[in-house]
Amino acid sequence: MKKRSKDCAICNTAFDTMYRIQHKNPKTWVFVCKTCLVKVKKDNPLYTYGGTWKR
Ligand SMILES: [Zn+2]
């Protein structure tokens, strides 16, 4: 099923603006919301920022 918005990979909530990041192994791209972005990037050597996605 296709949706117009993406769900955050961590809190499973849809937002209009999402952040494309890698934050764990294996390194795959996931979309997260700003709140989760701030949480996972803190002290995280695996964190990589890949861009912002807007609906
Ligand atoms: Zn989230």
mmCIF file of the protein (N, C-alpha, C, O) and its ligand, coordinates in Angstrom:
data_MODEL
# 
_entry.id   MODEL 
# 
loop_
_entity.id 
_entity.type 
_entity.pdbx_number_of_molecules 
1 polymer     1 
2 non-polymer 1 
# 
_entity_poly.entity_id                      1 
_entity_poly.type                           'polypeptide(L)' 
_entity_poly.nstd_linkage                   no 
_entity_poly.nstd_monomer                   no 
_entity_poly.pdbx_seq_one_letter_code       MKKRSKDCAICNTAFDTMYRIQHKNPKTWVFVCKTCLVKVKKDNPLYTYGGTWKR 
_entity_poly.pdbx_seq_one_letter_code_can   MKKRSKDCAICNTAFDTMYRIQHKNPKTWVFVCKTCLVKVKKDNPLYTYGGTWKR 
_entity_poly.pdbx_strand_id                 A 
# 
loop_
_entity_poly_seq.entity_id 
_entity_poly_seq.num 
_entity_poly_seq.mon_id 
_entity_poly_seq.hetero 
1 1  MET n 
1 2  LYS n 
1 3  LYS n 
1 4  ARG n 
1 5  SER n 
1 6  LYS n 
1 7  ASP n 
1 8  CYS n 
1 9  ALA n 
1 10 ILE n 
1 11 CYS n 
1 12 ASN n 
1 13 THR n 
1 14 ALA n 
1 15 PHE n 
1 16 ASP n 
1 17 THR n 
1 18 MET n 
1 19 TYR n 
1 20 ARG n 
1 21 ILE n 
1 22 GLN n 
1 23 HIS n 
1 24 LYS n 
1 25 ASN n 
1 26 PRO n 
1 27 LYS n 
1 28 THR n 
1 29 TRP n 
1 30 VAL n 
1 31 PHE n 
1 32 VAL n 
1 33 CYS n 
1 34 LYS n 
1 35 THR n 
1 36 CYS n 
1 37 LEU n 
1 38 VAL n 
1 39 LYS n 
1 40 VAL n 
1 41 LYS n 
1 42 LYS n 
1 43 ASP n 
1 44 ASN n 
1 45 PRO n 
1 46 LEU n 
1 47 TYR n 
1 48 THR n 
1 49 TYR n 
1 50 GLY n 
1 51 GLY n 
1 52 THR n 
1 53 TRP n 
1 54 LYS n 
1 55 ARG n 
# 
loop_
_struct_asym.id 
_struct_asym.entity_id 
A 1 
B 2 
# 
loop_
_chem_comp.id 
_chem_comp.type 
_chem_comp.mon_nstd_flag 
ALA 'L-peptide linking' y 
ARG 'L-peptide linking' y 
ASN 'L-peptide linking' y 
ASP 'L-peptide linking' y 
CYS 'L-peptide linking' y 
GLN 'L-peptide linking' y 
GLY 'peptide linking'   y 
HIS 'L-peptide linking' y 
ILE 'L-peptide linking' y 
LEU 'L-peptide linking' y 
LYS 'L-peptide linking' y 
MET 'L-peptide linking' y 
PHE 'L-peptide linking' y 
PRO 'L-peptide linking' y 
SER 'L-peptide linking' y 
THR 'L-peptide linking' y 
TRP 'L-peptide linking' y 
TYR 'L-peptide linking' y 
VAL 'L-peptide linking' y 
ZN  non-polymer         . 
# 
_pdbx_entity_nonpoly.entity_id   2 
_pdbx_entity_nonpoly.name        ? 
_pdbx_entity_nonpoly.comp_id     ZN 
# 
_pdbx_nonpoly_scheme.asym_id         B 
_pdbx_nonpoly_scheme.entity_id       2 
_pdbx_nonpoly_scheme.mon_id          ZN 
_pdbx_nonpoly_scheme.ndb_seq_num     1 
_pdbx_nonpoly_scheme.pdb_seq_num     101 
_pdbx_nonpoly_scheme.auth_seq_num    101 
_pdbx_nonpoly_scheme.pdb_mon_id      ZN 
_pdbx_nonpoly_scheme.auth_mon_id     ZN 
_pdbx_nonpoly_scheme.pdb_strand_id   A 
_pdbx_nonpoly_scheme.pdb_ins_code    . 
# 
loop_
_atom_site.group_PDB 
_atom_site.id 
_atom_site.type_symbol 
_atom_site.label_atom_id 
_atom_site.label_alt_id 
_atom_site.label_comp_id 
_atom_site.label_asym_id 
_atom_site.label_entity_id 
_atom_site.label_seq_id 
_atom_site.pdbx_PDB_ins_code 
_atom_site.Cartn_x 
_atom_site.Cartn_y 
_atom_site.Cartn_z 
_atom_site.occupancy 
_atom_site.B_iso_or_equiv 
_atom_site.pdbx_formal_charge 
_atom_site.auth_seq_id 
_atom_site.auth_comp_id 
_atom_site.auth_asym_id 
_atom_site.auth_atom_id 
_atom_site.pdbx_PDB_model_num 
ATOM   1   N  N  . MET A 1 1  ? 0.836  -1.199 0.000  1.00 0.00 ? 1   MET A N  1 
ATOM   2   C  CA . MET A 1 1  ? 0.000  0.000  0.000  1.00 0.00 ? 1   MET A CA 1 
ATOM   3   C  C  . MET A 1 1  ? 0.877  1.258  0.000  1.00 0.00 ? 1   MET A C  1 
ATOM   4   O  O  . MET A 1 1  ? 1.802  1.371  0.804  1.00 0.00 ? 1   MET A O  1 
ATOM   5   N  N  . LYS A 1 2  ? 0.591  2.177  -0.879 1.00 0.00 ? 2   LYS A N  1 
ATOM   6   C  CA . LYS A 1 2  ? 1.414  3.377  -0.978 1.00 0.00 ? 2   LYS A CA 1 
ATOM   7   C  C  . LYS A 1 2  ? 0.792  4.528  -0.198 1.00 0.00 ? 2   LYS A C  1 
ATOM   8   O  O  . LYS A 1 2  ? -0.416 4.767  -0.219 1.00 0.00 ? 2   LYS A O  1 
ATOM   9   N  N  . LYS A 1 3  ? 1.673  5.214  0.476  1.00 0.00 ? 3   LYS A N  1 
ATOM   10  C  CA . LYS A 1 3  ? 1.212  6.356  1.261  1.00 0.00 ? 3   LYS A CA 1 
ATOM   11  C  C  . LYS A 1 3  ? 1.918  7.619  0.785  1.00 0.00 ? 3   LYS A C  1 
ATOM   12  O  O  . LYS A 1 3  ? 3.030  7.553  0.261  1.00 0.00 ? 3   LYS A O  1 
ATOM   13  N  N  . ARG A 1 4  ? 1.293  8.732  0.959  1.00 0.00 ? 4   ARG A N  1 
ATOM   14  C  CA . ARG A 1 4  ? 1.914  9.986  0.563  1.00 0.00 ? 4   ARG A CA 1 
ATOM   15  C  C  . ARG A 1 4  ? 2.949  10.447 1.578  1.00 0.00 ? 4   ARG A C  1 
ATOM   16  O  O  . ARG A 1 4  ? 3.894  11.158 1.235  1.00 0.00 ? 4   ARG A O  1 
ATOM   17  N  N  . SER A 1 5  ? 2.770  10.051 2.794  1.00 0.00 ? 5   SER A N  1 
ATOM   18  C  CA . SER A 1 5  ? 3.722  10.467 3.812  1.00 0.00 ? 5   SER A CA 1 
ATOM   19  C  C  . SER A 1 5  ? 4.519  9.253  4.285  1.00 0.00 ? 5   SER A C  1 
ATOM   20  O  O  . SER A 1 5  ? 4.094  8.113  4.102  1.00 0.00 ? 5   SER A O  1 
ATOM   21  N  N  . LYS A 1 6  ? 5.656  9.503  4.884  1.00 0.00 ? 6   LYS A N  1 
ATOM   22  C  CA . LYS A 1 6  ? 6.475  8.420  5.403  1.00 0.00 ? 6   LYS A CA 1 
ATOM   23  C  C  . LYS A 1 6  ? 6.314  8.336  6.911  1.00 0.00 ? 6   LYS A C  1 
ATOM   24  O  O  . LYS A 1 6  ? 6.060  9.333  7.587  1.00 0.00 ? 6   LYS A O  1 
ATOM   25  N  N  . ASP A 1 7  ? 6.467  7.134  7.414  1.00 0.00 ? 7   ASP A N  1 
ATOM   26  C  CA . ASP A 1 7  ? 6.433  6.955  8.859  1.00 0.00 ? 7   ASP A CA 1 
ATOM   27  C  C  . ASP A 1 7  ? 7.860  6.938  9.399  1.00 0.00 ? 7   ASP A C  1 
ATOM   28  O  O  . ASP A 1 7  ? 8.778  6.415  8.768  1.00 0.00 ? 7   ASP A O  1 
ATOM   29  N  N  . CYS A 1 8  ? 8.012  7.500  10.531 1.00 0.00 ? 8   CYS A N  1 
ATOM   30  C  CA . CYS A 1 8  ? 9.310  7.469  11.206 1.00 0.00 ? 8   CYS A CA 1 
ATOM   31  C  C  . CYS A 1 8  ? 9.668  6.011  11.519 1.00 0.00 ? 8   CYS A C  1 
ATOM   32  O  O  . CYS A 1 8  ? 8.832  5.250  12.006 1.00 0.00 ? 8   CYS A O  1 
ATOM   33  N  N  . ALA A 1 9  ? 10.915 5.634  11.233 1.00 0.00 ? 9   ALA A N  1 
ATOM   34  C  CA . ALA A 1 9  ? 11.343 4.244  11.443 1.00 0.00 ? 9   ALA A CA 1 
ATOM   35  C  C  . ALA A 1 9  ? 11.425 3.886  12.925 1.00 0.00 ? 9   ALA A C  1 
ATOM   36  O  O  . ALA A 1 9  ? 11.495 2.711  13.286 1.00 0.00 ? 9   ALA A O  1 
ATOM   37  N  N  . ILE A 1 10 ? 11.416 4.889  13.763 1.00 0.00 ? 10  ILE A N  1 
ATOM   38  C  CA . ILE A 1 10 ? 11.582 4.625  15.195 1.00 0.00 ? 10  ILE A CA 1 
ATOM   39  C  C  . ILE A 1 10 ? 10.258 4.727  15.952 1.00 0.00 ? 10  ILE A C  1 
ATOM   40  O  O  . ILE A 1 10 ? 9.904  3.821  16.708 1.00 0.00 ? 10  ILE A O  1 
ATOM   41  N  N  . CYS A 1 11 ? 9.532  5.815  15.755 1.00 0.00 ? 11  CYS A N  1 
ATOM   42  C  CA . CYS A 1 11 ? 8.279  5.968  16.511 1.00 0.00 ? 11  CYS A CA 1 
ATOM   43  C  C  . CYS A 1 11 ? 7.047  5.640  15.656 1.00 0.00 ? 11  CYS A C  1 
ATOM   44  O  O  . CYS A 1 11 ? 5.917  5.704  16.142 1.00 0.00 ? 11  CYS A O  1 
ATOM   45  N  N  . ASN A 1 12 ? 7.271  5.284  14.364 1.00 0.00 ? 12  ASN A N  1 
ATOM   46  C  CA . ASN A 1 12 ? 6.168  4.888  13.475 1.00 0.00 ? 12  ASN A CA 1 
ATOM   47  C  C  . ASN A 1 12 ? 5.060  5.920  13.347 1.00 0.00 ? 12  ASN A C  1 
ATOM   48  O  O  . ASN A 1 12 ? 3.878  5.590  13.248 1.00 0.00 ? 12  ASN A O  1 
ATOM   49  N  N  . THR A 1 13 ? 5.474  7.166  13.351 1.00 0.00 ? 13  THR A N  1 
ATOM   50  C  CA . THR A 1 13 ? 4.513  8.244  13.188 1.00 0.00 ? 13  THR A CA 1 
ATOM   51  C  C  . THR A 1 13 ? 4.830  8.995  11.901 1.00 0.00 ? 13  THR A C  1 
ATOM   52  O  O  . THR A 1 13 ? 6.000  9.203  11.578 1.00 0.00 ? 13  THR A O  1 
ATOM   53  N  N  . ALA A 1 14 ? 3.811  9.399  11.172 1.00 0.00 ? 14  ALA A N  1 
ATOM   54  C  CA . ALA A 1 14 ? 4.004  10.112 9.917  1.00 0.00 ? 14  ALA A CA 1 
ATOM   55  C  C  . ALA A 1 14 ? 4.183  11.605 10.169 1.00 0.00 ? 14  ALA A C  1 
ATOM   56  O  O  . ALA A 1 14 ? 3.464  12.210 10.964 1.00 0.00 ? 14  ALA A O  1 
ATOM   57  N  N  . PHE A 1 15 ? 5.164  12.183 9.470  1.00 0.00 ? 15  PHE A N  1 
ATOM   58  C  CA . PHE A 1 15 ? 5.399  13.613 9.567  1.00 0.00 ? 15  PHE A CA 1 
ATOM   59  C  C  . PHE A 1 15 ? 5.557  14.193 8.170  1.00 0.00 ? 15  PHE A C  1 
ATOM   60  O  O  . PHE A 1 15 ? 5.889  13.471 7.230  1.00 0.00 ? 15  PHE A O  1 
ATOM   61  N  N  . ASP A 1 16 ? 5.321  15.486 8.031  1.00 0.00 ? 16  ASP A N  1 
ATOM   62  C  CA . ASP A 1 16 ? 5.480  16.144 6.737  1.00 0.00 ? 16  ASP A CA 1 
ATOM   63  C  C  . ASP A 1 16 ? 6.949  16.303 6.366  1.00 0.00 ? 16  ASP A C  1 
ATOM   64  O  O  . ASP A 1 16 ? 7.298  16.322 5.185  1.00 0.00 ? 16  ASP A O  1 
ATOM   65  N  N  . THR A 1 17 ? 7.783  16.415 7.349  1.00 0.00 ? 17  THR A N  1 
ATOM   66  C  CA . THR A 1 17 ? 9.214  16.542 7.111  1.00 0.00 ? 17  THR A CA 1 
ATOM   67  C  C  . THR A 1 17 ? 9.939  15.403 7.816  1.00 0.00 ? 17  THR A C  1 
ATOM   68  O  O  . THR A 1 17 ? 9.795  15.193 9.021  1.00 0.00 ? 17  THR A O  1 
ATOM   69  N  N  . MET A 1 18 ? 10.732 14.667 7.015  1.00 0.00 ? 18  MET A N  1 
ATOM   70  C  CA . MET A 1 18 ? 11.451 13.525 7.572  1.00 0.00 ? 18  MET A CA 1 
ATOM   71  C  C  . MET A 1 18 ? 12.932 13.687 7.269  1.00 0.00 ? 18  MET A C  1 
ATOM   72  O  O  . MET A 1 18 ? 13.316 14.408 6.349  1.00 0.00 ? 18  MET A O  1 
ATOM   73  N  N  . TYR A 1 19 ? 13.750 13.012 8.049  1.00 0.00 ? 19  TYR A N  1 
ATOM   74  C  CA . TYR A 1 19 ? 15.191 13.091 7.877  1.00 0.00 ? 19  TYR A CA 1 
ATOM   75  C  C  . TYR A 1 19 ? 15.726 11.713 7.523  1.00 0.00 ? 19  TYR A C  1 
ATOM   76  O  O  . TYR A 1 19 ? 15.457 10.722 8.201  1.00 0.00 ? 19  TYR A O  1 
ATOM   77  N  N  . ARG A 1 20 ? 16.497 11.681 6.433  1.00 0.00 ? 20  ARG A N  1 
ATOM   78  C  CA . ARG A 1 20 ? 17.046 10.419 5.947  1.00 0.00 ? 20  ARG A CA 1 
ATOM   79  C  C  . ARG A 1 20 ? 18.385 10.197 6.633  1.00 0.00 ? 20  ARG A C  1 
ATOM   80  O  O  . ARG A 1 20 ? 19.309 10.995 6.481  1.00 0.00 ? 20  ARG A O  1 
ATOM   81  N  N  . ILE A 1 21 ? 18.483 9.138  7.369  1.00 0.00 ? 21  ILE A N  1 
ATOM   82  C  CA . ILE A 1 21 ? 19.704 8.904  8.140  1.00 0.00 ? 21  ILE A CA 1 
ATOM   83  C  C  . ILE A 1 21 ? 20.061 7.416  8.180  1.00 0.00 ? 21  ILE A C  1 
ATOM   84  O  O  . ILE A 1 21 ? 19.257 6.544  7.848  1.00 0.00 ? 21  ILE A O  1 
ATOM   85  N  N  . GLN A 1 22 ? 21.298 7.170  8.600  1.00 0.00 ? 22  GLN A N  1 
ATOM   86  C  CA . GLN A 1 22 ? 21.729 5.831  9.006  1.00 0.00 ? 22  GLN A CA 1 
ATOM   87  C  C  . GLN A 1 22 ? 22.126 5.969  10.467 1.00 0.00 ? 22  GLN A C  1 
ATOM   88  O  O  . GLN A 1 22 ? 22.788 6.937  10.840 1.00 0.00 ? 22  GLN A O  1 
ATOM   89  N  N  . HIS A 1 23 ? 21.736 5.024  11.287 1.00 0.00 ? 23  HIS A N  1 
ATOM   90  C  CA . HIS A 1 23 ? 22.058 5.195  12.706 1.00 0.00 ? 23  HIS A CA 1 
ATOM   91  C  C  . HIS A 1 23 ? 22.442 3.893  13.393 1.00 0.00 ? 23  HIS A C  1 
ATOM   92  O  O  . HIS A 1 23 ? 22.699 3.876  14.597 1.00 0.00 ? 23  HIS A O  1 
ATOM   93  N  N  . LYS A 1 24 ? 22.484 2.794  12.629 1.00 0.00 ? 24  LYS A N  1 
ATOM   94  C  CA . LYS A 1 24 ? 22.865 1.530  13.254 1.00 0.00 ? 24  LYS A CA 1 
ATOM   95  C  C  . LYS A 1 24 ? 23.359 0.564  12.183 1.00 0.00 ? 24  LYS A C  1 
ATOM   96  O  O  . LYS A 1 24 ? 23.180 0.804  10.989 1.00 0.00 ? 24  LYS A O  1 
ATOM   97  N  N  . ASN A 1 25 ? 23.979 -0.526 12.618 1.00 0.00 ? 25  ASN A N  1 
ATOM   98  C  CA . ASN A 1 25 ? 24.399 -1.591 11.697 1.00 0.00 ? 25  ASN A CA 1 
ATOM   99  C  C  . ASN A 1 25 ? 23.311 -2.645 11.557 1.00 0.00 ? 25  ASN A C  1 
ATOM   100 O  O  . ASN A 1 25 ? 22.638 -2.952 12.541 1.00 0.00 ? 25  ASN A O  1 
ATOM   101 N  N  . PRO A 1 26 ? 23.114 -3.216 10.360 1.00 0.00 ? 26  PRO A N  1 
ATOM   102 C  CA . PRO A 1 26 ? 23.764 -2.827 9.112  1.00 0.00 ? 26  PRO A CA 1 
ATOM   103 C  C  . PRO A 1 26 ? 23.300 -1.444 8.662  1.00 0.00 ? 26  PRO A C  1 
ATOM   104 O  O  . PRO A 1 26 ? 22.167 -1.038 8.921  1.00 0.00 ? 26  PRO A O  1 
ATOM   105 N  N  . LYS A 1 27 ? 24.188 -0.741 7.993  1.00 0.00 ? 27  LYS A N  1 
ATOM   106 C  CA . LYS A 1 27 ? 23.897 0.643  7.624  1.00 0.00 ? 27  LYS A CA 1 
ATOM   107 C  C  . LYS A 1 27 ? 22.908 0.721  6.475  1.00 0.00 ? 27  LYS A C  1 
ATOM   108 O  O  . LYS A 1 27 ? 23.278 0.587  5.309  1.00 0.00 ? 27  LYS A O  1 
ATOM   109 N  N  . THR A 1 28 ? 21.677 0.934  6.810  1.00 0.00 ? 28  THR A N  1 
ATOM   110 C  CA . THR A 1 28 ? 20.653 1.128  5.797  1.00 0.00 ? 28  THR A CA 1 
ATOM   111 C  C  . THR A 1 28 ? 19.983 2.464  6.040  1.00 0.00 ? 28  THR A C  1 
ATOM   112 O  O  . THR A 1 28 ? 19.925 2.957  7.167  1.00 0.00 ? 28  THR A O  1 
ATOM   113 N  N  . TRP A 1 29 ? 19.474 3.042  4.952  1.00 0.00 ? 29  TRP A N  1 
ATOM   114 C  CA . TRP A 1 29 ? 18.824 4.346  5.078  1.00 0.00 ? 29  TRP A CA 1 
ATOM   115 C  C  . TRP A 1 29 ? 17.418 4.193  5.640  1.00 0.00 ? 29  TRP A C  1 
ATOM   116 O  O  . TRP A 1 29 ? 16.627 3.372  5.176  1.00 0.00 ? 29  TRP A O  1 
ATOM   117 N  N  . VAL A 1 30 ? 17.135 4.988  6.630  1.00 0.00 ? 30  VAL A N  1 
ATOM   118 C  CA . VAL A 1 30 ? 15.792 5.021  7.187  1.00 0.00 ? 30  VAL A CA 1 
ATOM   119 C  C  . VAL A 1 30 ? 15.345 6.475  7.300  1.00 0.00 ? 30  VAL A C  1 
ATOM   120 O  O  . VAL A 1 30 ? 16.161 7.396  7.310  1.00 0.00 ? 30  VAL A O  1 
ATOM   121 N  N  . PHE A 1 31 ? 14.041 6.653  7.384  1.00 0.00 ? 31  PHE A N  1 
ATOM   122 C  CA . PHE A 1 31 ? 13.496 7.986  7.589  1.00 0.00 ? 31  PHE A CA 1 
ATOM   123 C  C  . PHE A 1 31 ? 13.018 8.117  9.026  1.00 0.00 ? 31  PHE A C  1 
ATOM   124 O  O  . PHE A 1 31 ? 12.306 7.256  9.542  1.00 0.00 ? 31  PHE A O  1 
ATOM   125 N  N  . VAL A 1 32 ? 13.418 9.196  9.653  1.00 0.00 ? 32  VAL A N  1 
ATOM   126 C  CA . VAL A 1 32 ? 12.978 9.432  11.022 1.00 0.00 ? 32  VAL A CA 1 
ATOM   127 C  C  . VAL A 1 32 ? 12.480 10.865 11.162 1.00 0.00 ? 32  VAL A C  1 
ATOM   128 O  O  . VAL A 1 32 ? 12.780 11.728 10.338 1.00 0.00 ? 32  VAL A O  1 
ATOM   129 N  N  . CYS A 1 33 ? 11.723 11.095 12.211 1.00 0.00 ? 33  CYS A N  1 
ATOM   130 C  CA . CYS A 1 33 ? 11.252 12.448 12.489 1.00 0.00 ? 33  CYS A CA 1 
ATOM   131 C  C  . CYS A 1 33 ? 12.335 13.222 13.237 1.00 0.00 ? 33  CYS A C  1 
ATOM   132 O  O  . CYS A 1 33 ? 13.352 12.662 13.645 1.00 0.00 ? 33  CYS A O  1 
ATOM   133 N  N  . LYS A 1 34 ? 12.099 14.491 13.405 1.00 0.00 ? 34  LYS A N  1 
ATOM   134 C  CA . LYS A 1 34 ? 13.112 15.330 14.027 1.00 0.00 ? 34  LYS A CA 1 
ATOM   135 C  C  . LYS A 1 34 ? 13.386 14.918 15.479 1.00 0.00 ? 34  LYS A C  1 
ATOM   136 O  O  . LYS A 1 34 ? 14.533 14.934 15.925 1.00 0.00 ? 34  LYS A O  1 
ATOM   137 N  N  . THR A 1 35 ? 12.355 14.560 16.194 1.00 0.00 ? 35  THR A N  1 
ATOM   138 C  CA . THR A 1 35 ? 12.530 14.159 17.592 1.00 0.00 ? 35  THR A CA 1 
ATOM   139 C  C  . THR A 1 35 ? 13.441 12.939 17.705 1.00 0.00 ? 35  THR A C  1 
ATOM   140 O  O  . THR A 1 35 ? 14.362 12.916 18.521 1.00 0.00 ? 35  THR A O  1 
ATOM   141 N  N  . CYS A 1 36 ? 13.176 11.929 16.878 1.00 0.00 ? 36  CYS A N  1 
ATOM   142 C  CA . CYS A 1 36 ? 13.994 10.718 16.922 1.00 0.00 ? 36  CYS A CA 1 
ATOM   143 C  C  . CYS A 1 36 ? 15.387 10.981 16.379 1.00 0.00 ? 36  CYS A C  1 
ATOM   144 O  O  . CYS A 1 36 ? 16.357 10.376 16.836 1.00 0.00 ? 36  CYS A O  1 
ATOM   145 N  N  . LEU A 1 37 ? 15.493 11.874 15.411 1.00 0.00 ? 37  LEU A N  1 
ATOM   146 C  CA . LEU A 1 37 ? 16.803 12.233 14.863 1.00 0.00 ? 37  LEU A CA 1 
ATOM   147 C  C  . LEU A 1 37 ? 17.716 12.741 15.973 1.00 0.00 ? 37  LEU A C  1 
ATOM   148 O  O  . LEU A 1 37 ? 18.859 12.303 16.105 1.00 0.00 ? 37  LEU A O  1 
ATOM   149 N  N  . VAL A 1 38 ? 17.201 13.659 16.756 1.00 0.00 ? 38  VAL A N  1 
ATOM   150 C  CA . VAL A 1 38 ? 17.990 14.231 17.842 1.00 0.00 ? 38  VAL A CA 1 
ATOM   151 C  C  . VAL A 1 38 ? 18.396 13.145 18.834 1.00 0.00 ? 38  VAL A C  1 
ATOM   152 O  O  . VAL A 1 38 ? 19.514 13.152 19.349 1.00 0.00 ? 38  VAL A O  1 
ATOM   153 N  N  . LYS A 1 39 ? 17.480 12.213 19.096 1.00 0.00 ? 39  LYS A N  1 
ATOM   154 C  CA . LYS A 1 39 ? 17.757 11.141 20.050 1.00 0.00 ? 39  LYS A CA 1 
ATOM   155 C  C  . LYS A 1 39 ? 18.839 10.193 19.541 1.00 0.00 ? 39  LYS A C  1 
ATOM   156 O  O  . LYS A 1 39 ? 19.778 9.874  20.271 1.00 0.00 ? 39  LYS A O  1 
ATOM   157 N  N  . VAL A 1 40 ? 18.711 9.732  18.262 1.00 0.00 ? 40  VAL A N  1 
ATOM   158 C  CA . VAL A 1 40 ? 19.646 8.714  17.776 1.00 0.00 ? 40  VAL A CA 1 
ATOM   159 C  C  . VAL A 1 40 ? 21.013 9.279  17.403 1.00 0.00 ? 40  VAL A C  1 
ATOM   160 O  O  . VAL A 1 40 ? 22.003 8.547  17.409 1.00 0.00 ? 40  VAL A O  1 
ATOM   161 N  N  . LYS A 1 41 ? 21.082 10.575 17.077 1.00 0.00 ? 41  LYS A N  1 
ATOM   162 C  CA . LYS A 1 41 ? 22.373 11.111 16.646 1.00 0.00 ? 41  LYS A CA 1 
ATOM   163 C  C  . LYS A 1 41 ? 23.288 11.398 17.839 1.00 0.00 ? 41  LYS A C  1 
ATOM   164 O  O  . LYS A 1 41 ? 24.500 11.543 17.677 1.00 0.00 ? 41  LYS A O  1 
ATOM   165 N  N  . LYS A 1 42 ? 22.715 11.478 19.009 1.00 0.00 ? 42  LYS A N  1 
ATOM   166 C  CA . LYS A 1 42 ? 23.486 11.806 20.202 1.00 0.00 ? 42  LYS A CA 1 
ATOM   167 C  C  . LYS A 1 42 ? 24.479 10.679 20.532 1.00 0.00 ? 42  LYS A C  1 
ATOM   168 O  O  . LYS A 1 42 ? 24.091 9.531  20.750 1.00 0.00 ? 42  LYS A O  1 
ATOM   169 N  N  . ASP A 1 43 ? 25.750 11.036 20.562 1.00 0.00 ? 43  ASP A N  1 
ATOM   170 C  CA . ASP A 1 43 ? 26.827 10.085 20.886 1.00 0.00 ? 43  ASP A CA 1 
ATOM   171 C  C  . ASP A 1 43 ? 26.773 8.839  20.013 1.00 0.00 ? 43  ASP A C  1 
ATOM   172 O  O  . ASP A 1 43 ? 27.059 7.740  20.488 1.00 0.00 ? 43  ASP A O  1 
ATOM   173 N  N  . ASN A 1 44 ? 26.413 8.994  18.748 1.00 0.00 ? 44  ASN A N  1 
ATOM   174 C  CA . ASN A 1 44 ? 26.275 7.839  17.859 1.00 0.00 ? 44  ASN A CA 1 
ATOM   175 C  C  . ASN A 1 44 ? 27.294 7.911  16.725 1.00 0.00 ? 44  ASN A C  1 
ATOM   176 O  O  . ASN A 1 44 ? 27.126 8.712  15.805 1.00 0.00 ? 44  ASN A O  1 
ATOM   177 N  N  . PRO A 1 45 ? 28.359 7.081  16.768 1.00 0.00 ? 45  PRO A N  1 
ATOM   178 C  CA . PRO A 1 45 ? 29.373 7.105  15.713 1.00 0.00 ? 45  PRO A CA 1 
ATOM   179 C  C  . PRO A 1 45 ? 28.849 6.561  14.389 1.00 0.00 ? 45  PRO A C  1 
ATOM   180 O  O  . PRO A 1 45 ? 29.470 6.781  13.349 1.00 0.00 ? 45  PRO A O  1 
ATOM   181 N  N  . LEU A 1 46 ? 27.727 5.860  14.404 1.00 0.00 ? 46  LEU A N  1 
ATOM   182 C  CA . LEU A 1 46 ? 27.158 5.293  13.176 1.00 0.00 ? 46  LEU A CA 1 
ATOM   183 C  C  . LEU A 1 46 ? 26.231 6.263  12.470 1.00 0.00 ? 46  LEU A C  1 
ATOM   184 O  O  . LEU A 1 46 ? 25.768 5.997  11.361 1.00 0.00 ? 46  LEU A O  1 
ATOM   185 N  N  . TYR A 1 47 ? 25.968 7.366  13.104 1.00 0.00 ? 47  TYR A N  1 
ATOM   186 C  CA . TYR A 1 47 ? 25.005 8.314  12.543 1.00 0.00 ? 47  TYR A CA 1 
ATOM   187 C  C  . TYR A 1 47 ? 25.532 8.973  11.274 1.00 0.00 ? 47  TYR A C  1 
ATOM   188 O  O  . TYR A 1 47 ? 26.631 9.528  11.263 1.00 0.00 ? 47  TYR A O  1 
ATOM   189 N  N  . THR A 1 48 ? 24.741 8.908  10.205 1.00 0.00 ? 48  THR A N  1 
ATOM   190 C  CA . THR A 1 48 ? 25.045 9.589  8.956  1.00 0.00 ? 48  THR A CA 1 
ATOM   191 C  C  . THR A 1 48 ? 23.780 10.286 8.471  1.00 0.00 ? 48  THR A C  1 
ATOM   192 O  O  . THR A 1 48 ? 22.701 9.695  8.439  1.00 0.00 ? 48  THR A O  1 
ATOM   193 N  N  . TYR A 1 49 ? 23.930 11.540 8.098  1.00 0.00 ? 49  TYR A N  1 
ATOM   194 C  CA . TYR A 1 49 ? 22.788 12.302 7.613  1.00 0.00 ? 49  TYR A CA 1 
ATOM   195 C  C  . TYR A 1 49 ? 22.733 12.249 6.098  1.00 0.00 ? 49  TYR A C  1 
ATOM   196 O  O  . TYR A 1 49 ? 23.742 12.481 5.432  1.00 0.00 ? 49  TYR A O  1 
ATOM   197 N  N  . GLY A 1 50 ? 21.554 11.944 5.541  1.00 0.00 ? 50  GLY A N  1 
ATOM   198 C  CA . GLY A 1 50 ? 21.460 11.789 4.091  1.00 0.00 ? 50  GLY A CA 1 
ATOM   199 C  C  . GLY A 1 50 ? 20.509 12.730 3.408  1.00 0.00 ? 50  GLY A C  1 
ATOM   200 O  O  . GLY A 1 50 ? 20.287 12.614 2.203  1.00 0.00 ? 50  GLY A O  1 
ATOM   201 N  N  . GLY A 1 51 ? 19.939 13.664 4.145  1.00 0.00 ? 51  GLY A N  1 
ATOM   202 C  CA . GLY A 1 51 ? 19.068 14.634 3.503  1.00 0.00 ? 51  GLY A CA 1 
ATOM   203 C  C  . GLY A 1 51 ? 17.720 14.762 4.186  1.00 0.00 ? 51  GLY A C  1 
ATOM   204 O  O  . GLY A 1 51 ? 17.372 13.987 5.077  1.00 0.00 ? 51  GLY A O  1 
ATOM   205 N  N  . THR A 1 52 ? 16.986 15.745 3.750  1.00 0.00 ? 52  THR A N  1 
ATOM   206 C  CA . THR A 1 52 ? 15.670 16.000 4.322  1.00 0.00 ? 52  THR A CA 1 
ATOM   207 C  C  . THR A 1 52 ? 14.609 15.700 3.286  1.00 0.00 ? 52  THR A C  1 
ATOM   208 O  O  . THR A 1 52 ? 14.788 16.014 2.109  1.00 0.00 ? 52  THR A O  1 
ATOM   209 N  N  . TRP A 1 53 ? 13.529 15.111 3.693  1.00 0.00 ? 53  TRP A N  1 
ATOM   210 C  CA . TRP A 1 53 ? 12.434 14.771 2.798  1.00 0.00 ? 53  TRP A CA 1 
ATOM   211 C  C  . TRP A 1 53 ? 11.196 15.537 3.225  1.00 0.00 ? 53  TRP A C  1 
ATOM   212 O  O  . TRP A 1 53 ? 10.776 15.484 4.381  1.00 0.00 ? 53  TRP A O  1 
ATOM   213 N  N  . LYS A 1 54 ? 10.611 16.261 2.254  1.00 0.00 ? 54  LYS A N  1 
ATOM   214 C  CA . LYS A 1 54 ? 9.376  16.992 2.548  1.00 0.00 ? 54  LYS A CA 1 
ATOM   215 C  C  . LYS A 1 54 ? 8.252  16.467 1.685  1.00 0.00 ? 54  LYS A C  1 
ATOM   216 O  O  . LYS A 1 54 ? 8.455  16.151 0.513  1.00 0.00 ? 54  LYS A O  1 
ATOM   217 N  N  . ARG A 1 55 ? 7.094  16.374 2.245  1.00 0.00 ? 55  ARG A N  1 
ATOM   218 C  CA . ARG A 1 55 ? 5.931  15.884 1.512  1.00 0.00 ? 55  ARG A CA 1 
ATOM   219 C  C  . ARG A 1 55 ? 5.576  16.859 0.387  1.00 0.00 ? 55  ARG A C  1 
ATOM   220 O  O  . ARG A 1 55 ? 4.620  16.627 -0.352 1.00 0.00 ? 55  ARG A O  1 
HETATM 221 ZN ZN . ZN  B 2 .  ? 10.119 9.447  15.267 1.00 0.00 2 101 ZN  A ZN 1 
# 
